[in-house]
Amino acid sequence: MLYELRRRFARWLAYRQTLASLRRVPDSTLADAGISREEIRKCARYASLRR
């Protein structure tokens, strides 16, 4: 149970950090990467699940 709690917290933390990082990126750089502002949350979620 403790392991699962730690794993979920780590995923949540990774999501929040990725989300914050992507929100700081200029629109032109996001466009170069093929990401729109509307897709930032989806990308952050995907990145957190891969850890």
Buried (B, 14 or more C-beta within 10 A) or exposed (E): EEEEEEEEEEBEEBBEEBBEEBEEBEEEEBEEEEBEEEEBBEBBBEBBEEE
